[in-house]
């Protein structure tokens, strides 16, 4: 029984490591087309930072807008990838307006 417990613990640790690798791989091979293929995308608000260096507005922001077709698309000027931290008041206002509309 102790040997089985050790085996299960080792298997669990290996699975966690494998899961982390999968997550990193997915992050670097992210493709919005694959995610929305054959799926219904609910109504939503899409907010993008104009200075996003991780996923640039020109390459990814407008592509996501086209593919996801949000009800509302906002670009926050002078904000980067983490616009919710860089411009929290503006993001909060946009979310509140979207929810209350």
Backbone bond lengths (Angstrom), bond angles and torsions (degrees), N, CA, C in turn:
res aa  C-N    CA-C-N  psi(-1)  N-CA   C-N-CA  omega(-1)  CA-C   N-CA-C  phi
1 X - - - 1.462 - - 1.536 110.81 -
2 X 1.322 117.41 -40.60 1.463 121.20 178.24 1.528 110.73 -65.02
3 X 1.308 116.52 -39.31 1.459 120.61 178.69 1.529 110.73 -64.13
4 X 1.335 116.24 -39.98 1.459 120.85 178.35 1.531 110.55 -64.15
5 X 1.342 117.39 -41.52 1.460 121.69 178.43 1.527 110.88 -61.83
6 X 1.326 116.76 -42.37 1.468 120.86 177.61 1.532 110.67 -62.77
7 X 1.323 115.43 -42.67 1.461 120.69 178.38 1.526 110.65 -60.70
8 X 1.338 116.84 -46.95 1.483 120.99 -179.69 1.526 111.01 -63.84
9 X 1.336 117.02 -38.22 1.459 120.17 178.86 1.529 110.45 -64.74
10 X 1.315 116.47 -44.13 1.464 120.10 178.84 1.526 110.61 -63.25
11 X 1.323 116.40 -42.14 1.465 120.97 178.73 1.535 110.55 -62.40
12 X 1.320 116.70 -41.32 1.459 121.34 178.51 1.530 110.69 -62.25
13 X 1.321 117.28 -45.15 1.467 121.18 179.17 1.531 111.00 -62.38
14 X 1.324 116.73 -42.57 1.463 120.60 179.20 1.528 110.81 -64.39
15 X 1.327 116.81 -39.29 1.466 120.33 177.90 1.522 111.39 -64.71
16 X 1.337 116.89 -38.34 1.461 120.36 178.35 1.522 110.54 -65.03
17 X 1.310 116.76 -41.24 1.466 120.42 178.35 1.522 109.54 -65.06
18 X 1.326 117.26 -44.52 1.459 121.68 178.93 1.527 110.57 -61.15
19 X 1.330 116.78 -40.26 1.463 121.13 178.71 1.520 110.62 -63.13
20 X 1.316 117.60 -40.98 1.462 120.51 177.68 1.524 110.78 -62.63
21 X 1.327 116.60 -42.28 1.461 119.96 177.34 1.517 111.12 -61.38
22 X 1.329 116.09 -43.66 1.462 120.72 178.99 1.522 110.63 -60.81
23 X 1.333 116.89 -41.77 1.453 121.38 -179.88 1.532 110.85 -63.31
24 X 1.316 116.67 -45.19 1.468 120.20 178.17 1.521 110.02 -63.27
25 X 1.327 117.47 -44.09 1.453 120.52 178.95 1.521 110.89 -60.14
26 X 1.348 116.32 -43.92 1.461 120.37 -179.49 1.525 110.55 -63.01
27 X 1.325 116.36 -41.10 1.467 120.03 -179.00 1.524 111.03 -60.97
28 X 1.325 117.20 -36.43 1.453 119.80 -178.70 1.527 113.23 -85.84
29 X 1.322 117.09 -13.37 1.466 119.61 179.16 1.523 110.76 -114.74
30 X 1.313 115.91 22.73 1.461 122.82 -178.10 1.524 110.91 -55.92
31 X 1.310 115.90 129.97 1.454 120.82 -179.21 1.524 108.28 -143.38
32 X 1.320 117.04 108.65 1.461 121.96 -176.76 1.526 111.69 -61.00
33 X 1.332 117.18 -31.92 1.463 120.44 -179.48 1.531 111.06 -60.89
34 X 1.342 116.63 -41.49 1.465 120.77 -179.52 1.524 110.97 -67.73
35 X 1.324 116.50 -35.67 1.459 120.51 -176.10 1.521 111.21 -69.19
36 X 1.332 117.59 -42.63 1.467 119.16 -175.00 1.526 113.61 -91.54
37 X 1.306 117.17 -5.02 1.464 120.19 -179.54 1.527 110.22 -58.16
38 X 1.323 116.41 125.89 1.461 123.20 177.66 1.533 113.75 61.62
39 X 1.320 117.05 24.06 1.454 119.99 178.16 1.521 109.51 -124.92
40 X 1.296 115.69 150.80 1.454 120.95 175.68 1.522 107.47 -90.26
41 X 1.322 116.47 124.06 1.457 121.30 179.42 1.526 107.71 -94.82
42 X 1.343 117.80 122.53 1.460 119.81 -178.99 1.530 112.08 -68.47
43 X 1.318 116.32 162.79 1.454 120.83 176.27 1.529 108.41 -58.97
44 X 1.329 115.40 140.70 1.463 117.90 -176.71 1.526 111.75 -160.62
45 X 1.312 113.89 169.01 1.451 124.63 175.64 1.523 106.65 -106.78
46 X 1.328 117.35 134.44 1.465 121.37 178.30 1.521 107.92 -120.46
47 X 1.329 116.41 122.22 1.465 122.48 -179.66 1.521 108.13 -117.09
48 X 1.338 115.96 133.38 1.460 121.25 -177.05 1.520 109.49 -134.78
49 X 1.324 116.18 139.45 1.458 120.82 176.07 1.516 110.43 -84.12
50 X 1.336 116.73 133.67 1.471 120.40 -177.53 1.526 112.65 -65.63
51 X 1.330 117.42 -25.35 1.463 121.73 -178.81 1.527 112.25 -106.10
52 X 1.324 116.87 27.02 1.456 122.38 -178.95 1.526 109.48 -65.98
53 X 1.333 116.26 112.74 1.468 121.11 -179.74 1.532 111.56 -90.75
54 X 1.322 117.71 -17.72 1.464 121.71 179.24 1.524 110.11 -78.30
55 X 1.309 115.91 -47.46 1.466 122.32 178.81 1.525 106.25 -135.78
56 X 1.314 115.60 89.09 1.463 121.96 -173.67 1.520 114.48 -56.20
57 X 1.311 114.68 148.16 1.464 121.54 -178.54 1.521 111.89 -60.07
58 X 1.319 116.81 -47.80 1.476 120.37 -177.03 1.525 111.93 -64.31
59 X 1.324 116.94 -43.53 1.464 119.87 -175.30 1.528 112.84 -83.44
60 X 1.338 116.98 -43.81 1.459 119.85 -174.11 1.521 113.68 -107.87
61 X 1.310 118.60 -41.28 1.462 121.48 -176.28 1.513 113.00 -57.34
62 X 1.321 115.63 -52.76 1.469 119.33 -178.90 1.529 111.72 -71.23
63 X 1.322 116.62 -30.18 1.469 120.07 175.61 1.529 109.94 -65.49
64 X 1.337 117.14 -45.08 1.460 121.10 177.39 1.525 110.56 -62.12
65 X 1.332 116.04 -39.24 1.468 120.06 178.72 1.528 109.91 -60.42
66 X 1.317 116.78 -44.64 1.465 121.53 -179.64 1.529 111.29 -66.89
67 X 1.330 116.05 -45.05 1.466 119.98 -175.86 1.527 112.85 -73.23
68 X 1.333 117.31 -41.67 1.462 121.03 -174.83 1.524 113.56 -88.67
69 X 1.322 116.50 -21.52 1.464 123.25 179.94 1.532 112.21 48.53
70 X 1.337 116.73 63.45 1.460 119.55 179.28 1.526 111.38 -67.80
71 X 1.311 115.92 156.12 1.471 120.35 174.46 1.526 109.33 -64.72
72 X 1.336 114.74 -40.69 1.458 120.91 -178.25 1.524 108.44 -133.41
73 X 1.328 116.01 134.33 1.466 122.16 177.41 1.524 107.58 -125.93
74 X 1.332 115.91 119.64 1.466 120.95 179.35 1.518 109.66 -117.24
75 X 1.325 115.74 140.09 1.455 121.57 171.62 1.522 106.37 -113.02
76 X 1.317 115.74 123.68 1.461 120.49 178.57 1.523 107.90 -93.85
77 X 1.309 115.80 117.66 1.458 121.49 -178.90 1.521 110.82 -66.74
78 X 1.321 115.30 141.96 1.473 123.75 177.30 1.521 113.88 61.12
79 X 1.317 117.87 23.69 1.465 122.34 175.96 1.522 108.74 -115.71
80 X 1.325 115.55 149.96 1.457 120.45 -179.02 1.512 112.46 -101.66
81 X 1.336 115.09 -145.19 1.461 122.28 -176.29 1.525 112.17 -66.58
82 X 1.315 117.29 -32.37 1.458 121.58 -178.19 1.519 110.21 -105.94
83 X 1.311 116.15 57.01 1.463 120.59 -175.47 1.522 112.38 -61.27
84 X 1.323 118.56 -24.93 1.462 120.57 178.09 1.524 111.55 -66.97
85 X 1.334 117.55 -21.95 1.464 121.64 175.66 1.525 111.27 -96.27
86 X 1.315 116.76 -33.40 1.459 121.47 -177.46 1.528 112.42 -77.77
87 X 1.321 116.63 -33.12 1.473 122.21 -179.71 1.526 109.57 -136.66
88 X 1.340 117.25 61.15 1.472 119.50 -173.18 1.528 114.16 -61.56
89 X 1.318 117.64 -37.83 1.469 119.58 -179.04 1.523 111.00 -65.54
90 X 1.325 115.82 -42.44 1.468 120.14 -179.99 1.529 111.29 -65.57
91 X 1.341 116.53 -43.70 1.469 120.80 179.20 1.530 110.17 -64.48
92 X 1.318 116.91 -44.41 1.469 120.68 178.91 1.519 110.70 -59.26
93 X 1.318 116.43 -44.34 1.466 120.47 179.51 1.533 110.93 -61.39
94 X 1.332 117.07 -43.33 1.465 120.89 179.51 1.531 111.45 -62.61
95 X 1.321 115.91 -42.19 1.464 120.23 179.87 1.525 110.43 -65.90
96 X 1.331 116.22 -45.29 1.476 119.77 179.44 1.524 110.68 -61.17
97 X 1.329 117.35 -43.52 1.473 120.54 179.44 1.520 110.87 -63.84
98 X 1.322 116.96 -39.05 1.460 120.84 -179.69 1.535 110.61 -66.56
99 X 1.315 116.24 -45.52 1.466 120.31 -178.82 1.516 111.89 -65.96
100 X 1.330 116.26 -38.70 1.469 120.66 -176.08 1.531 113.97 -84.40
101 X 1.316 117.22 -6.67 1.463 120.18 -177.49 1.508 111.96 -72.51
